């Protein structure tokens, strides 16, 4: 189970997720994340997205 402060990094795209608040902390209302993307835009889009 994710906890506040947990970080998930995707080295291939330079993306990073940081958990700010979990559903357990907000009574099931939300999961709050920071989503950081690579400023060079080298990440790839999911197939069929566009």
CHARMM-style PDB file with segment names, atoms N, HN, CA, C and O in Angstrom:
ATOM      1  N   UNK     1       0.843  -1.173   0.000  1.00  0.00      PROA
ATOM      2  CA  UNK     1       0.000   0.000   0.000  1.00  0.00      PROA
ATOM      3  C   UNK     1       0.889   1.237   0.000  1.00  0.00      PROA
ATOM      4  O   UNK     1       1.869   1.314   0.740  1.00  0.00      PROA
ATOM      5  N   UNK     2       0.538   2.185  -0.826  1.00  0.00      PROA
ATOM      6  HN  UNK     2      -0.259   2.123  -1.427  1.00  0.00      PROA
ATOM      7  CA  UNK     2       1.310   3.428  -0.924  1.00  0.00      PROA
ATOM      8  C   UNK     2       1.157   4.256   0.348  1.00  0.00      PROA
ATOM      9  O   UNK     2       0.114   4.242   1.002  1.00  0.00      PROA
ATOM     10  N   UNK     3       2.217   4.972   0.675  1.00  0.00      PROA
ATOM     11  HN  UNK     3       3.064   4.983   0.143  1.00  0.00      PROA
ATOM     12  CA  UNK     3       2.230   5.868   1.837  1.00  0.00      PROA
ATOM     13  C   UNK     3       2.644   7.263   1.368  1.00  0.00      PROA
ATOM     14  O   UNK     3       3.315   7.398   0.344  1.00  0.00      PROA
ATOM     15  N   UNK     4       2.258   8.274   2.093  1.00  0.00      PROA
ATOM     16  HN  UNK     4       1.714   8.164   2.925  1.00  0.00      PROA
ATOM     17  CA  UNK     4       2.694   9.636   1.777  1.00  0.00      PROA
ATOM     18  C   UNK     4       4.217   9.674   1.707  1.00  0.00      PROA
ATOM     19  O   UNK     4       4.908   9.114   2.558  1.00  0.00      PROA
ATOM     20  N   UNK     5       4.724  10.345   0.677  1.00  0.00      PROA
ATOM     21  HN  UNK     5       4.163  10.800  -0.014  1.00  0.00      PROA
ATOM     22  CA  UNK     5       6.159  10.459   0.495  1.00  0.00      PROA
ATOM     23  C   UNK     5       6.762   9.392  -0.399  1.00  0.00      PROA
ATOM     24  O   UNK     5       7.903   9.528  -0.839  1.00  0.00      PROA
ATOM     25  N   UNK     6       6.002   8.314  -0.680  1.00  0.00      PROA
ATOM     26  HN  UNK     6       5.074   8.203  -0.322  1.00  0.00      PROA
ATOM     27  CA  UNK     6       6.505   7.289  -1.601  1.00  0.00      PROA
ATOM     28  C   UNK     6       6.725   7.903  -2.973  1.00  0.00      PROA
ATOM     29  O   UNK     6       5.962   8.767  -3.403  1.00  0.00      PROA
ATOM     30  N   UNK     7       7.771   7.454  -3.659  1.00  0.00      PROA
ATOM     31  HN  UNK     7       8.391   6.751  -3.309  1.00  0.00      PROA
ATOM     32  CA  UNK     7       8.106   7.940  -4.986  1.00  0.00      PROA
ATOM     33  C   UNK     7       8.256   6.764  -5.935  1.00  0.00      PROA
ATOM     34  O   UNK     7       8.880   5.758  -5.599  1.00  0.00      PROA
ATOM     35  N   UNK     8       7.679   6.898  -7.125  1.00  0.00      PROA
ATOM     36  HN  UNK     8       7.172   7.716  -7.398  1.00  0.00      PROA
ATOM     37  CA  UNK     8       7.832   5.912  -8.187  1.00  0.00      PROA
ATOM     38  C   UNK     8       8.501   6.620  -9.347  1.00  0.00      PROA
ATOM     39  O   UNK     8       8.002   7.634  -9.834  1.00  0.00      PROA
ATOM     40  N   UNK     9       9.631   6.088  -9.793  1.00  0.00      PROA
ATOM     41  HN  UNK     9      10.036   5.264  -9.397  1.00  0.00      PROA
ATOM     42  CA  UNK     9      10.349   6.695 -10.916  1.00  0.00      PROA
ATOM     43  C   UNK     9      10.357   5.747 -12.099  1.00  0.00      PROA
ATOM     44  O   UNK     9      10.480   4.533 -11.935  1.00  0.00      PROA
ATOM     45  N   UNK    10      10.222   6.316 -13.310  1.00  0.00      PROA
ATOM     46  HN  UNK    10      10.121   7.302 -13.444  1.00  0.00      PROA
ATOM     47  CA  UNK    10      10.278   5.554 -14.549  1.00  0.00      PROA
ATOM     48  C   UNK    10      11.491   6.071 -15.317  1.00  0.00      PROA
ATOM     49  O   UNK    10      11.391   7.060 -16.042  1.00  0.00      PROA
ATOM     50  N   UNK    11      12.640   5.404 -15.161  1.00  0.00      PROA
ATOM     51  HN  UNK    11      12.722   4.600 -14.572  1.00  0.00      PROA
ATOM     52  CA  UNK    11      13.878   5.899 -15.765  1.00  0.00      PROA
ATOM     53  C   UNK    11      13.817   6.040 -17.290  1.00  0.00      PROA
ATOM     54  O   UNK    11      14.436   6.946 -17.847  1.00  0.00      PROA
ATOM     55  N   UNK    12      13.090   5.168 -17.959  1.00  0.00      PROA
ATOM     56  HN  UNK    12      12.587   4.432 -17.506  1.00  0.00      PROA
ATOM     57  CA  UNK    12      13.043   5.201 -19.421  1.00  0.00      PROA
ATOM     58  C   UNK    12      12.442   6.499 -19.954  1.00  0.00      PROA
ATOM     59  O   UNK    12      12.799   6.941 -21.046  1.00  0.00      PROA
ATOM     60  N   UNK    13      11.528   7.118 -19.190  1.00  0.00      PROA
ATOM     61  HN  UNK    13      11.238   6.758 -18.303  1.00  0.00      PROA
ATOM     62  CA  UNK    13      10.867   8.332 -19.657  1.00  0.00      PROA
ATOM     63  C   UNK    13      11.214   9.560 -18.822  1.00  0.00      PROA
ATOM     64  O   UNK    13      10.894  10.684 -19.210  1.00  0.00      PROA
ATOM     65  N   UNK    14      11.870   9.353 -17.676  1.00  0.00      PROA
ATOM     66  HN  UNK    14      12.130   8.440 -17.361  1.00  0.00      PROA
ATOM     67  CA  UNK    14      12.188  10.460 -16.793  1.00  0.00      PROA
ATOM     68  C   UNK    14      11.016  10.932 -15.964  1.00  0.00      PROA
ATOM     69  O   UNK    14      11.095  11.985 -15.330  1.00  0.00      PROA
ATOM     70  N   UNK    15       9.915  10.171 -15.953  1.00  0.00      PROA
ATOM     71  HN  UNK    15       9.851   9.316 -16.468  1.00  0.00      PROA
ATOM     72  CA  UNK    15       8.744  10.547 -15.178  1.00  0.00      PROA
ATOM     73  C   UNK    15       8.906  10.105 -13.729  1.00  0.00      PROA
ATOM     74  O   UNK    15       9.595   9.130 -13.428  1.00  0.00      PROA
ATOM     75  N   UNK    16       8.247  10.854 -12.837  1.00  0.00      PROA
ATOM     76  HN  UNK    16       7.687  11.646 -13.082  1.00  0.00      PROA
ATOM     77  CA  UNK    16       8.311  10.530 -11.414  1.00  0.00      PROA
ATOM     78  C   UNK    16       6.981  10.899 -10.770  1.00  0.00      PROA
ATOM     79  O   UNK    16       6.442  11.980 -11.010  1.00  0.00      PROA
ATOM     80  N   UNK    17       6.457   9.992  -9.952  1.00  0.00      PROA
ATOM     81  HN  UNK    17       6.894   9.114  -9.758  1.00  0.00      PROA
ATOM     82  CA  UNK    17       5.232  10.216  -9.195  1.00  0.00      PROA
ATOM     83  C   UNK    17       5.593  10.291  -7.724  1.00  0.00      PROA
ATOM     84  O   UNK    17       6.380   9.475  -7.243  1.00  0.00      PROA
ATOM     85  N   UNK    18       5.038  11.249  -7.000  1.00  0.00      PROA
ATOM     86  HN  UNK    18       4.398  11.912  -7.390  1.00  0.00      PROA
ATOM     87  CA  UNK    18       5.230  11.361  -5.560  1.00  0.00      PROA
ATOM     88  C   UNK    18       3.847  11.329  -4.919  1.00  0.00      PROA
ATOM     89  O   UNK    18       2.973  12.117  -5.281  1.00  0.00      PROA
ATOM     90  N   UNK    19       3.648  10.419  -3.969  1.00  0.00      PROA
ATOM     91  HN  UNK    19       4.358   9.778  -3.675  1.00  0.00      PROA
ATOM     92  CA  UNK    19       2.365  10.313  -3.267  1.00  0.00      PROA
ATOM     93  C   UNK    19       2.307  11.408  -2.208  1.00  0.00      PROA
ATOM     94  O   UNK    19       3.161  11.471  -1.323  1.00  0.00      PROA
ATOM     95  N   UNK    20       1.299  12.268  -2.304  1.00  0.00      PROA
ATOM     96  HN  UNK    20       0.606  12.217  -3.023  1.00  0.00      PROA
ATOM     97  CA  UNK    20       1.114  13.335  -1.325  1.00  0.00      PROA
ATOM     98  C   UNK    20       0.130  12.923  -0.231  1.00  0.00      PROA
ATOM     99  O   UNK    20       0.422  13.068   0.956  1.00  0.00      PROA
ATOM    100  N   UNK    21      -1.029  12.413  -0.630  1.00  0.00      PROA
ATOM    101  HN  UNK    21      -1.266  12.296  -1.594  1.00  0.00      PROA
ATOM    102  CA  UNK    21      -2.037  11.929   0.320  1.00  0.00      PROA
ATOM    103  C   UNK    21      -2.676  10.674  -0.252  1.00  0.00      PROA
ATOM    104  O   UNK    21      -2.898  10.578  -1.459  1.00  0.00      PROA
ATOM    105  N   UNK    22      -2.968   9.722   0.607  1.00  0.00      PROA
ATOM    106  HN  UNK    22      -2.788   9.799   1.587  1.00  0.00      PROA
ATOM    107  CA  UNK    22      -3.591   8.466   0.181  1.00  0.00      PROA
ATOM    108  C   UNK    22      -5.085   8.482   0.490  1.00  0.00      PROA
ATOM    109  O   UNK    22      -5.570   9.329   1.239  1.00  0.00      PROA
ATOM    110  N   UNK    23      -5.795   7.536  -0.097  1.00  0.00      PROA
ATOM    111  HN  UNK    23      -5.401   6.848  -0.706  1.00  0.00      PROA
ATOM    112  CA  UNK    23      -7.236   7.429   0.188  1.00  0.00      PROA
ATOM    113  C   UNK    23      -7.468   7.107   1.665  1.00  0.00      PROA
ATOM    114  O   UNK    23      -8.475   7.523   2.236  1.00  0.00      PROA
ATOM    115  N   UNK    24      -6.544   6.370   2.288  1.00  0.00      PROA
ATOM    116  HN  UNK    24      -5.725   6.032   1.824  1.00  0.00      PROA
ATOM    117  CA  UNK    24      -6.675   6.073   3.716  1.00  0.00      PROA
ATOM    118  C   UNK    24      -6.595   7.349   4.560  1.00  0.00      PROA
ATOM    119  O   UNK    24      -7.260   7.463   5.590  1.00  0.00      PROA
ATOM    120  N   UNK    25      -5.779   8.302   4.115  1.00  0.00      PROA
ATOM    121  HN  UNK    25      -5.239   8.210   3.279  1.00  0.00      PROA
ATOM    122  CA  UNK    25      -5.622   9.555   4.851  1.00  0.00      PROA
ATOM    123  C   UNK    25      -6.779  10.515   4.629  1.00  0.00      PROA
ATOM    124  O   UNK    25      -7.022  11.398   5.452  1.00  0.00      PROA
ATOM    125  N   UNK    26      -7.497  10.347   3.518  1.00  0.00      PROA
ATOM    126  HN  UNK    26      -7.300   9.630   2.850  1.00  0.00      PROA
ATOM    127  CA  UNK    26      -8.574  11.288   3.173  1.00  0.00      PROA
ATOM    128  C   UNK    26      -9.958  10.656   3.280  1.00  0.00      PROA
ATOM    129  O   UNK    26     -10.922  11.169   2.712  1.00  0.00      PROA
ATOM    130  N   UNK    27     -10.057   9.545   4.006  1.00  0.00      PROA
ATOM    131  HN  UNK    27      -9.274   9.128   4.467  1.00  0.00      PROA
ATOM    132  CA  UNK    27     -11.358   8.901   4.182  1.00  0.00      PROA
ATOM    133  C   UNK    27     -11.933   8.368   2.886  1.00  0.00      PROA
ATOM    134  O   UNK    27     -13.152   8.329   2.716  1.00  0.00      PROA
ATOM    135  N   UNK    28     -11.070   7.956   1.972  1.00  0.00      PROA
ATOM    136  HN  UNK    28     -10.080   7.987   2.110  1.00  0.00      PROA
ATOM    137  CA  UNK    28     -11.526   7.402   0.698  1.00  0.00      PROA
ATOM    138  C   UNK    28     -11.878   8.440  -0.350  1.00  0.00      PROA
ATOM    139  O   UNK    28     -12.364   8.093  -1.427  1.00  0.00      PROA
ATOM    140  N   UNK    29     -11.639   9.713  -0.051  1.00  0.00      PROA
ATOM    141  HN  UNK    29     -11.244   9.995   0.823  1.00  0.00      PROA
ATOM    142  CA  UNK    29     -12.019  10.788  -0.972  1.00  0.00      PROA
ATOM    143  C   UNK    29     -11.109  10.893  -2.186  1.00  0.00      PROA
ATOM    144  O   UNK    29     -11.587  11.137  -3.294  1.00  0.00      PROA
ATOM    145  N   UNK    30      -9.791  10.711  -1.995  1.00  0.00      PROA
ATOM    146  HN  UNK    30      -9.403  10.513  -1.095  1.00  0.00      PROA
ATOM    147  CA  UNK    30      -8.899  10.925  -3.128  1.00  0.00      PROA
ATOM    148  C   UNK    30      -7.536  10.302  -2.895  1.00  0.00      PROA
ATOM    149  O   UNK    30      -7.183   9.916  -1.781  1.00  0.00      PROA
ATOM    150  N   UNK    31      -6.791  10.218  -3.969  1.00  0.00      PROA
ATOM    151  HN  UNK    31      -7.078  10.532  -4.874  1.00  0.00      PROA
ATOM    152  CA  UNK    31      -5.368   9.899  -3.961  1.00  0.00      PROA
ATOM    153  C   UNK    31      -4.695  11.098  -4.613  1.00  0.00      PROA
ATOM    154  O   UNK    31      -4.953  11.387  -5.782  1.00  0.00      PROA
ATOM    155  N   UNK    32      -3.845  11.793  -3.888  1.00  0.00      PROA
ATOM    156  HN  UNK    32      -3.636  11.558  -2.939  1.00  0.00      PROA
ATOM    157  CA  UNK    32      -3.198  12.999  -4.406  1.00  0.00      PROA
ATOM    158  C   UNK    32      -1.742  12.685  -4.746  1.00  0.00      PROA
ATOM    159  O   UNK    32      -0.984  12.197  -3.908  1.00  0.00      PROA
ATOM    160  N   UNK    33      -1.370  12.974  -5.990  1.00  0.00      PROA
ATOM    161  HN  UNK    33      -1.986  13.370  -6.671  1.00  0.00      PROA
ATOM    162  CA  UNK    33      -0.027  12.706  -6.489  1.00  0.00      PROA
ATOM    163  C   UNK    33       0.573  13.960  -7.096  1.00  0.00      PROA
ATOM    164  O   UNK    33      -0.148  14.833  -7.577  1.00  0.00      PROA
ATOM    165  N   UNK    34       1.889  14.046  -7.072  1.00  0.00      PROA
ATOM    166  HN  UNK    34       2.475  13.337  -6.682  1.00  0.00      PROA
ATOM    167  CA  UNK    34       2.625  14.990  -7.922  1.00  0.00      PROA
ATOM    168  C   UNK    34       3.150  14.169  -9.078  1.00  0.00      PROA
ATOM    169  O   UNK    34       3.686  13.081  -8.867  1.00  0.00      PROA
ATOM    170  N   UNK    35       3.011  14.662 -10.282  1.00  0.00      PROA
ATOM    171  HN  UNK    35       2.575  15.546 -10.453  1.00  0.00      PROA
ATOM    172  CA  UNK    35       3.478  13.966 -11.469  1.00  0.00      PROA
ATOM    173  C   UNK    35       4.512  14.855 -12.138  1.00  0.00      PROA
ATOM    174  O   UNK    35       4.191  15.940 -12.624  1.00  0.00      PROA
ATOM    175  N   UNK    36       5.751  14.392 -12.162  1.00  0.00      PROA
ATOM    176  HN  UNK    36       6.012  13.511 -11.768  1.00  0.00      PROA
ATOM    177  CA  UNK    36       6.854  15.150 -12.760  1.00  0.00      PROA
ATOM    178  C   UNK    36       7.219  14.515 -14.097  1.00  0.00      PROA
ATOM    179  O   UNK    36       7.423  13.304 -14.182  1.00  0.00      PROA
ATOM    180  N   UNK    37       7.300  15.329 -15.127  1.00  0.00      PROA
ATOM    181  HN  UNK    37       7.134  16.313 -15.058  1.00  0.00      PROA
ATOM    182  CA  UNK    37       7.670  14.829 -16.450  1.00  0.00      PROA
ATOM    183  C   UNK    37       9.022  15.404 -16.860  1.00  0.00      PROA
ATOM    184  O   UNK    37       9.471  16.421 -16.330  1.00  0.00      PROA
ATOM    185  N   UNK    38       9.649  14.740 -17.803  1.00  0.00      PROA
ATOM    186  HN  UNK    38       9.284  13.914 -18.234  1.00  0.00      PROA
ATOM    187  CA  UNK    38      10.938  15.161 -18.315  1.00  0.00      PROA
ATOM    188  C   UNK    38      10.740  16.423 -19.162  1.00  0.00      PROA
ATOM    189  O   UNK    38       9.987  16.381 -20.136  1.00  0.00      PROA
ATOM    190  N   UNK    39      11.376  17.518 -18.830  1.00  0.00      PROA
ATOM    191  HN  UNK    39      11.987  17.552 -18.039  1.00  0.00      PROA
ATOM    192  CA  UNK    39      11.176  18.758 -19.595  1.00  0.00      PROA
ATOM    193  C   UNK    39      11.601  18.652 -21.062  1.00  0.00      PROA
ATOM    194  O   UNK    39      11.150  19.447 -21.886  1.00  0.00      PROA
ATOM    195  N   UNK    40      12.451  17.696 -21.399  1.00  0.00      PROA
ATOM    196  HN  UNK    40      12.818  17.050 -20.729  1.00  0.00      PROA
ATOM    197  CA  UNK    40      12.850  17.552 -22.793  1.00  0.00      PROA
ATOM    198  C   UNK    40      11.779  16.854 -23.622  1.00  0.00      PROA
ATOM    199  O   UNK    40      11.885  16.787 -24.847  1.00  0.00      PROA
ATOM    200  N   UNK    41      10.754  16.338 -22.961  1.00  0.00      PROA
ATOM    201  HN  UNK    41      10.668  16.392 -21.966  1.00  0.00      PROA
ATOM    202  CA  UNK    41       9.675  15.691 -23.683  1.00  0.00      PROA
ATOM    203  C   UNK    41      10.060  14.377 -24.331  1.00  0.00      PROA
ATOM    204  O   UNK    41       9.452  13.976 -25.323  1.00  0.00      PROA
ATOM    205  N   UNK    42      11.066  13.696 -23.785  1.00  0.00      PROA
ATOM    206  HN  UNK    42      11.560  14.023 -22.979  1.00  0.00      PROA
ATOM    207  CA  UNK    42      11.523  12.467 -24.421  1.00  0.00      PROA
ATOM    208  C   UNK    42      10.678  11.251 -24.052  1.00  0.00      PROA
ATOM    209  O   UNK    42      10.924  10.155 -24.556  1.00  0.00      PROA
ATOM    210  N   UNK    43       9.696  11.427 -23.191  1.00  0.00      PROA
ATOM    211  HN  UNK    43       9.496  12.318 -22.782  1.00  0.00      PROA
ATOM    212  CA  UNK    43       8.813  10.314 -22.863  1.00  0.00      PROA
ATOM    213  C   UNK    43       7.946   9.958 -24.045  1.00  0.00      PROA
ATOM    214  O   UNK    43       7.687  10.800 -24.905  1.00  0.00      PROA
ATOM    215  N   UNK    44       7.496   8.725 -24.101  1.00  0.00      PROA
ATOM    216  HN  UNK    44       7.706   8.040 -23.402  1.00  0.00      PROA
ATOM    217  CA  UNK    44       6.659   8.296 -25.223  1.00  0.00      PROA
ATOM    218  C   UNK    44       5.201   8.301 -24.827  1.00  0.00      PROA
ATOM    219  O   UNK    44       4.877   8.116 -23.654  1.00  0.00      PROA
ATOM    220  N   UNK    45       4.317   8.511 -25.785  1.00  0.00      PROA
ATOM    221  HN  UNK    45       4.580   8.662 -26.737  1.00  0.00      PROA
ATOM    222  CA  UNK    45       2.880   8.462 -25.561  1.00  0.00      PROA
ATOM    223  C   UNK    45       2.398   7.021 -25.662  1.00  0.00      PROA
ATOM    224  O   UNK    45       2.950   6.232 -26.430  1.00  0.00      PROA
ATOM    225  N   UNK    46       1.359   6.671 -24.882  1.00  0.00      PROA
ATOM    226  HN  UNK    46       0.911   7.311 -24.259  1.00  0.00      PROA
ATOM    227  CA  UNK    46       0.808   5.325 -25.007  1.00  0.00      PROA
ATOM    228  C   UNK    46       0.275   5.086 -26.417  1.00  0.00      PROA
ATOM    229  O   UNK    46      -0.259   6.003 -27.040  1.00  0.00      PROA
ATOM    230  N   UNK    47       0.413   3.881 -26.915  1.00  0.00      PROA
ATOM    231  HN  UNK    47       0.846   3.135 -26.408  1.00  0.00      PROA
ATOM    232  CA  UNK    47      -0.063   3.539 -28.270  1.00  0.00      PROA
ATOM    233  C   UNK    47      -1.556   3.763 -28.372  1.00  0.00      PROA
ATOM    234  O   UNK    47      -2.303   3.395 -27.465  1.00  0.00      PROA
ATOM    235  N   UNK    48      -1.993   4.351 -29.445  1.00  0.00      PROA
ATOM    236  HN  UNK    48      -1.387   4.650 -30.182  1.00  0.00      PROA
ATOM    237  CA  UNK    48      -3.417   4.568 -29.698  1.00  0.00      PROA
ATOM    238  C   UNK    48      -4.002   5.741 -28.938  1.00  0.00      PROA
ATOM    239  O   UNK    48      -5.212   5.959 -28.988  1.00  0.00      PROA
ATOM    240  N   UNK    49      -3.194   6.489 -28.248  1.00  0.00      PROA
ATOM    241  HN  UNK    49      -2.210   6.312 -28.207  1.00  0.00      PROA
ATOM    242  CA  UNK    49      -3.698   7.609 -27.459  1.00  0.00      PROA
ATOM    243  C   UNK    49      -4.095   8.773 -28.338  1.00  0.00      PROA
ATOM    244  O   UNK    49      -5.043   9.491 -28.020  1.00  0.00      PROA
ATOM    245  N   UNK    50      -3.392   8.973 -29.431  1.00  0.00      PROA
ATOM    246  HN  UNK    50      -2.622   8.389 -29.689  1.00  0.00      PROA
ATOM    247  CA  UNK    50      -3.691  10.114 -30.306  1.00  0.00      PROA
ATOM    248  C   UNK    50      -4.214   9.616 -31.568  1.00  0.00      PROA
ATOM    249  OT1 UNK    50      -4.534  10.405 -32.457  1.00  0.00      PROA
TER     250      UNK     50
END
